Amino acid sequence: MTRNLFDLGQRLRAAHTGQPVEIAAYAPVLPPVNPIACEVDTDGEHIYLTAASDTATATGADRAALAALAALGADLTAPHRTLVVGTAREAGLLASLAHQYRGDPAAAVVGWWDQRIDYPGTEAVHVVTEAARRRWVLGVHPDRERETATWREWLGVTGTGPQALLTIARMTASGSTLLDLLSAARADADSWERHQKRITAGRDWWMPDSRIDAAMGLVARSHAAEWYESLRMNDPRVALASAHDGSVVPGTVVAVTDWEAIIEADQPLSRLRVDSAVEAWRGEPIDAGGGICLNGRVQAATIDTNATLRVTVGRPDRKIKGIDVGSRLCLRPASVDSYMQANGRSLMAAKLFRGSNWIAGRGAPVARRGTVPLDVVVAAASD
Amino acid sequence: MTTGIGKPTLDPALTTLAERLCHAAGTDLPTALTALTSGNPTGIPTALAAGWEATDVIIPIHPTLDLEEPGA
């Protein structure tokens, strides 16, 4: 509820001033790479495309749409380029077109874009409405932010068509970029290279994944989402908002020893579960992105009769230093390390290729009972 | 810009959303707007006031990366 109210306050402010309100201090996306912007629509029978690069425009319907993309440089033998679309629906239409004419040279490029769109932080696909919503809030109902026209109006973009998409994409990516976001570009480059090699080796891009590839792909997508969310919390404005949903817990140290610290939260609001890995930075939410002064696991979280929340953090990597009673700090979930994630995926892949792993088609799954957090159950139910 | 609460042309959908959230928080939209625009946001939910004021907060930017498009 408090997060909803915080967001509403920003939205009302935007409406009052008639100006977008920044909700990120850093650009939440990488600048587009030699982009091809596309407007895609359908009448239910045909798919229509209007596309533009920085130097040319092209249009077409159905197979001719893929030819138009190829004319703009969507080429498997060239370095990868960024697809800029207004909405994810348009990217989906493009993907369905590629599957329909899968032998077309540009279809393999669209197939790659269709894969990468699932990886938050990717520079391969820039969905204008989604990226802009990570940077600004507008003085309209949130549903209207899902329309490209709304962003054109509020950002003062006078053009229309794919050129306007390019302009908005560049505005969204302008300024300082979140540190470490560049590793998403490296992942895109690796993925493009693998895609090129597979197709050069004669594998069809539209072939369904093997069970192992599907399992690994699912984990990789999940890791990308976790990593991106974690990275975003280093943005002071994102941290400021997160303090209103309990993802970031600002508070004051009320007790500290070499191996444990107790933090009294400013509000009785925390999503940090007992035993979850956490870290903290010194100061207030707006100080996010600086150094980490404490890490460990939540040992206890208690609320007293005055609705005061105290979070006990213990099991730090090393003795706690430089934190005193009265120090202000902000707790957050431990940062996600993309290298550790990659190591985890390597280990998982090794397991999938040996023994009687049922995902790899050997043996049958064994039913196992386990404790599932309530929010996971609720999220699964809402899916 | 032609949209906006308190402006000649309102966004009805946002107004409805705002009324619903304000009501759930124990206040009403006119009261909240009066408090917010007066610069003295007392008597309204603190989260609402914090959201309104968030854009005024000076953010200390840490050393980071200024990226440009390849070839730009």
Chai-1 contact restraints between the chains, C-beta under 6 A:
chainA,res_idxA,chainB,res_idxB,connection_type,confidence,min_distance_angstrom,max_distance_angstrom,comment,restraint_id
A,T2,B,A47,contact,1.0,0.0,6.0,A-B,restraint_1
A,N4,B,L21,contact,1.0,0.0,6.0,A-B,restraint_2
A,L5,B,A25,contact,1.0,0.0,6.0,A-B,restraint_3
A,L5,B,P45,contact,1.0,0.0,6.0,A-B,restraint_4
A,L5,B,A47,contact,1.0,0.0,6.0,A-B,restraint_5
A,L5,B,L48,contact,1.0,0.0,6.0,A-B,restraint_6
A,F6,B,A47,contact,1.0,0.0,6.0,A-B,restraint_7
A,F6,B,A50,contact,1.0,0.0,6.0,A-B,restraint_8
A,F6,B,G51,contact,1.0,0.0,6.0,A-B,restraint_9
A,L8,B,A18,contact,1.0,0.0,6.0,A-B,restraint_10
A,L8,B,L21,contact,1.0,0.0,6.0,A-B,restraint_11
A,G9,B,L48,contact,1.0,0.0,6.0,A-B,restraint_12
A,G9,B,G51,contact,1.0,0.0,6.0,A-B,restraint_13
A,G9,B,W52,contact,1.0,0.0,6.0,A-B,restraint_14
A,Q10,B,G51,contact,1.0,0.0,6.0,A-B,restraint_15
A,Q10,B,A54,contact,1.0,0.0,6.0,A-B,restraint_16
A,L12,B,I5,contact,1.0,0.0,6.0,A-B,restraint_17
A,R13,B,W52,contact,1.0,0.0,6.0,A-B,restraint_18
A,R13,B,T55,contact,1.0,0.0,6.0,A-B,restraint_19
A,A15,B,G4,contact,1.0,0.0,6.0,A-B,restraint_20
A,A15,B,I5,contact,1.0,0.0,6.0,A-B,restraint_21
A,G18,B,M1,contact,1.0,0.0,6.0,A-B,restraint_22
A,G18,B,G4,contact,1.0,0.0,6.0,A-B,restraint_23
A,V21,B,T55,contact,1.0,0.0,6.0,A-B,restraint_24
A,A25,B,I59,contact,1.0,0.0,6.0,A-B,restraint_25
A,P31,B,L67,contact,1.0,0.0,6.0,A-B,restraint_26
A,P31,B,E69,contact,1.0,0.0,6.0,A-B,restraint_27
A,V33,B,P70,contact,1.0,0.0,6.0,A-B,restraint_28
A,G139,B,T3,contact,1.0,0.0,6.0,A-B,restraint_29
A,G139,B,G4,contact,1.0,0.0,6.0,A-B,restraint_30
A,V140,B,T3,contact,1.0,0.0,6.0,A-B,restraint_31
A,V140,B,D11,contact,1.0,0.0,6.0,A-B,restraint_32
A,V140,B,L14,contact,1.0,0.0,6.0,A-B,restraint_33
A,H141,B,A13,contact,1.0,0.0,6.0,A-B,restraint_34
A,H141,B,L14,contact,1.0,0.0,6.0,A-B,restraint_35
A,H141,B,L17,contact,1.0,0.0,6.0,A-B,restraint_36
A,S176,B,T64,contact,1.0,0.0,6.0,A-B,restraint_37
A,S176,B,D66,contact,1.0,0.0,6.0,A-B,restraint_38
A,T177,B,L65,contact,1.0,0.0,6.0,A-B,restraint_39
A,T177,B,L67,contact,1.0,0.0,6.0,A-B,restraint_40
A,L179,B,T64,contact,1.0,0.0,6.0,A-B,restraint_41
A,L179,B,L65,contact,1.0,0.0,6.0,A-B,restraint_42
A,P236,B,I59,contact,1.0,0.0,6.0,A-B,restraint_43
A,L240,B,A54,contact,1.0,0.0,6.0,A-B,restraint_44
A,H244,B,A47,contact,1.0,0.0,6.0,A-B,restraint_45
A,I286,B,V57,contact,1.0,0.0,6.0,A-B,restraint_46
A,I286,B,I59,contact,1.0,0.0,6.0,A-B,restraint_47
A,G289,B,H62,contact,1.0,0.0,6.0,A-B,restraint_48
A,G290,B,H62,contact,1.0,0.0,6.0,A-B,restraint_49
